[in-house]
Amino acid sequence: MLGVASAALAVSQAFAKGDISIQATPHTVHAGHVVKVRGQGDDDAEWYTILAIQERSGRSGHWGHWHAVARSFNGNARANVKATRTGELQFRSVLYSTDAHHRHAKTDRISAPVTIRVVR
């Protein structure tokens, strides 16, 4: 029985693991105050990665473009973003895989966005 279990383990495929996440606090903030954002991401199948925290502002149907507010080469990024006007802010983590010189980046994975409400 032990031999069968060992053979089954030896034949099974190895799967690369990876994950990505984003957190932002507080969920409601007054204009002029700071939102603390933390992103994490990794992919065991890639040798070189860059994690970016991206932000966009506006409201549903009238969003601006995503732009990077922080980058990290170790899979953990942090940013303190000042909420300048009322409406909503959205943040997401984007993991890019690159070559050894961090050129020719390709998108590996993107987190679901987290929304912050900005009030007066």
Contacts in CASP RR format, 6 or more apart in sequence:
PFRMAT RR
TARGET T0000
AUTHOR 0000-0000-0000
METHOD contacts of the structure
MODEL  1
MLGVASAALAVSQAFAKGDISIQATPHTVHAGHVVKVRGQGDDDAEWYTI
LAIQERSGRSGHWGHWHAVARSFNGNARANVKATRTGELQFRSVLYSTDA
HHRHAKTDRISAPVTIRVVR
16 43 0 8 1.000
16 44 0 8 1.000
16 45 0 8 1.000
17 43 0 8 1.000
17 44 0 8 1.000
18 41 0 8 1.000
18 42 0 8 1.000
18 43 0 8 1.000
18 44 0 8 1.000
18 45 0 8 1.000
18 109 0 8 1.000
19 40 0 8 1.000
19 41 0 8 1.000
19 42 0 8 1.000
20 39 0 8 1.000
20 40 0 8 1.000
20 41 0 8 1.000
20 42 0 8 1.000
20 51 0 8 1.000
20 93 0 8 1.000
20 95 0 8 1.000
20 109 0 8 1.000
20 110 0 8 1.000
20 111 0 8 1.000
21 39 0 8 1.000
21 40 0 8 1.000
21 41 0 8 1.000
21 93 0 8 1.000
21 111 0 8 1.000
22 37 0 8 1.000
22 38 0 8 1.000
22 39 0 8 1.000
22 40 0 8 1.000
22 53 0 8 1.000
22 91 0 8 1.000
22 92 0 8 1.000
22 93 0 8 1.000
22 111 0 8 1.000
22 112 0 8 1.000
22 113 0 8 1.000
22 114 0 8 1.000
23 37 0 8 1.000
23 38 0 8 1.000
23 39 0 8 1.000
23 114 0 8 1.000
24 35 0 8 1.000
24 36 0 8 1.000
24 37 0 8 1.000
24 38 0 8 1.000
24 89 0 8 1.000
24 91 0 8 1.000
24 114 0 8 1.000
24 116 0 8 1.000
25 35 0 8 1.000
25 36 0 8 1.000
26 35 0 8 1.000
26 116 0 8 1.000
27 116 0 8 1.000
27 117 0 8 1.000
28 116 0 8 1.000
28 117 0 8 1.000
28 118 0 8 1.000
28 119 0 8 1.000
29 35 0 8 1.000
29 83 0 8 1.000
29 116 0 8 1.000
29 117 0 8 1.000
29 118 0 8 1.000
29 119 0 8 1.000
30 83 0 8 1.000
30 118 0 8 1.000
30 119 0 8 1.000
30 120 0 8 1.000
31 83 0 8 1.000
31 84 0 8 1.000
31 85 0 8 1.000
31 86 0 8 1.000
31 118 0 8 1.000
31 119 0 8 1.000
31 120 0 8 1.000
32 82 0 8 1.000
32 83 0 8 1.000
32 84 0 8 1.000
33 82 0 8 1.000
33 83 0 8 1.000
34 80 0 8 1.000
34 81 0 8 1.000
34 82 0 8 1.000
34 83 0 8 1.000
35 80 0 8 1.000
35 81 0 8 1.000
35 82 0 8 1.000
35 83 0 8 1.000
35 89 0 8 1.000
35 91 0 8 1.000
35 116 0 8 1.000
36 78 0 8 1.000
36 79 0 8 1.000
36 80 0 8 1.000
37 53 0 8 1.000
37 55 0 8 1.000
37 69 0 8 1.000
37 70 0 8 1.000
37 78 0 8 1.000
37 79 0 8 1.000
37 80 0 8 1.000
37 81 0 8 1.000
37 91 0 8 1.000
38 76 0 8 1.000
38 77 0 8 1.000
38 78 0 8 1.000
39 51 0 8 1.000
39 53 0 8 1.000
39 75 0 8 1.000
39 76 0 8 1.000
39 77 0 8 1.000
39 78 0 8 1.000
39 93 0 8 1.000
39 111 0 8 1.000
40 51 0 8 1.000
40 75 0 8 1.000
40 76 0 8 1.000
40 77 0 8 1.000
40 93 0 8 1.000
41 49 0 8 1.000
41 51 0 8 1.000
41 75 0 8 1.000
41 76 0 8 1.000
41 93 0 8 1.000
41 95 0 8 1.000
41 109 0 8 1.000
42 49 0 8 1.000
42 75 0 8 1.000
42 95 0 8 1.000
43 49 0 8 1.000
43 95 0 8 1.000
43 97 0 8 1.000
43 108 0 8 1.000
43 109 0 8 1.000
46 97 0 8 1.000
46 108 0 8 1.000
47 100 0 8 1.000
48 73 0 8 1.000
48 97 0 8 1.000
48 98 0 8 1.000
48 99 0 8 1.000
48 100 0 8 1.000
48 102 0 8 1.000
49 73 0 8 1.000
49 75 0 8 1.000
49 95 0 8 1.000
49 96 0 8 1.000
49 97 0 8 1.000
49 98 0 8 1.000
49 108 0 8 1.000
50 71 0 8 1.000
50 72 0 8 1.000
50 73 0 8 1.000
50 95 0 8 1.000
50 96 0 8 1.000
50 98 0 8 1.000
50 102 0 8 1.000
50 105 0 8 1.000
51 71 0 8 1.000
51 72 0 8 1.000
51 73 0 8 1.000
51 75 0 8 1.000
51 76 0 8 1.000
51 77 0 8 1.000
51 93 0 8 1.000
51 94 0 8 1.000
51 95 0 8 1.000
51 96 0 8 1.000
52 68 0 8 1.000
52 70 0 8 1.000
52 71 0 8 1.000
52 72 0 8 1.000
52 77 0 8 1.000
52 93 0 8 1.000
52 94 0 8 1.000
52 95 0 8 1.000
52 96 0 8 1.000
53 68 0 8 1.000
53 69 0 8 1.000
53 70 0 8 1.000
53 71 0 8 1.000
53 77 0 8 1.000
53 78 0 8 1.000
53 79 0 8 1.000
53 91 0 8 1.000
53 92 0 8 1.000
53 93 0 8 1.000
54 66 0 8 1.000
54 67 0 8 1.000
54 68 0 8 1.000
54 69 0 8 1.000
54 91 0 8 1.000
54 92 0 8 1.000
54 93 0 8 1.000
54 94 0 8 1.000
55 66 0 8 1.000
55 67 0 8 1.000
55 69 0 8 1.000
55 81 0 8 1.000
55 89 0 8 1.000
55 90 0 8 1.000
55 91 0 8 1.000
56 63 0 8 1.000
56 64 0 8 1.000
56 65 0 8 1.000
56 66 0 8 1.000
56 67 0 8 1.000
56 89 0 8 1.000
56 90 0 8 1.000
57 63 0 8 1.000
57 64 0 8 1.000
57 85 0 8 1.000
57 87 0 8 1.000
57 88 0 8 1.000
57 89 0 8 1.000
57 90 0 8 1.000
58 64 0 8 1.000
58 87 0 8 1.000
58 88 0 8 1.000
58 89 0 8 1.000
59 87 0 8 1.000
59 88 0 8 1.000
60 88 0 8 1.000
63 90 0 8 1.000
66 92 0 8 1.000
69 79 0 8 1.000
69 81 0 8 1.000
69 91 0 8 1.000
70 77 0 8 1.000
70 78 0 8 1.000
70 79 0 8 1.000
71 77 0 8 1.000
73 102 0 8 1.000
75 95 0 8 1.000
77 93 0 8 1.000
81 89 0 8 1.000
81 91 0 8 1.000
83 89 0 8 1.000
83 116 0 8 1.000
83 118 0 8 1.000
85 118 0 8 1.000
86 118 0 8 1.000
86 119 0 8 1.000
86 120 0 8 1.000
87 117 0 8 1.000
87 118 0 8 1.000
87 119 0 8 1.000
88 115 0 8 1.000
88 116 0 8 1.000
88 117 0 8 1.000
88 118 0 8 1.000
89 115 0 8 1.000
89 116 0 8 1.000
89 118 0 8 1.000
90 113 0 8 1.000
90 114 0 8 1.000
90 115 0 8 1.000
90 116 0 8 1.000
91 113 0 8 1.000
91 114 0 8 1.000
91 116 0 8 1.000
92 110 0 8 1.000
92 111 0 8 1.000
92 112 0 8 1.000
92 113 0 8 1.000
92 114 0 8 1.000
93 110 0 8 1.000
93 111 0 8 1.000
94 107 0 8 1.000
94 109 0 8 1.000
94 110 0 8 1.000
94 111 0 8 1.000
95 107 0 8 1.000
95 108 0 8 1.000
95 109 0 8 1.000
95 110 0 8 1.000
96 105 0 8 1.000
96 106 0 8 1.000
96 107 0 8 1.000
96 108 0 8 1.000
97 105 0 8 1.000
97 106 0 8 1.000
97 108 0 8 1.000
98 104 0 8 1.000
98 105 0 8 1.000
98 106 0 8 1.000
END
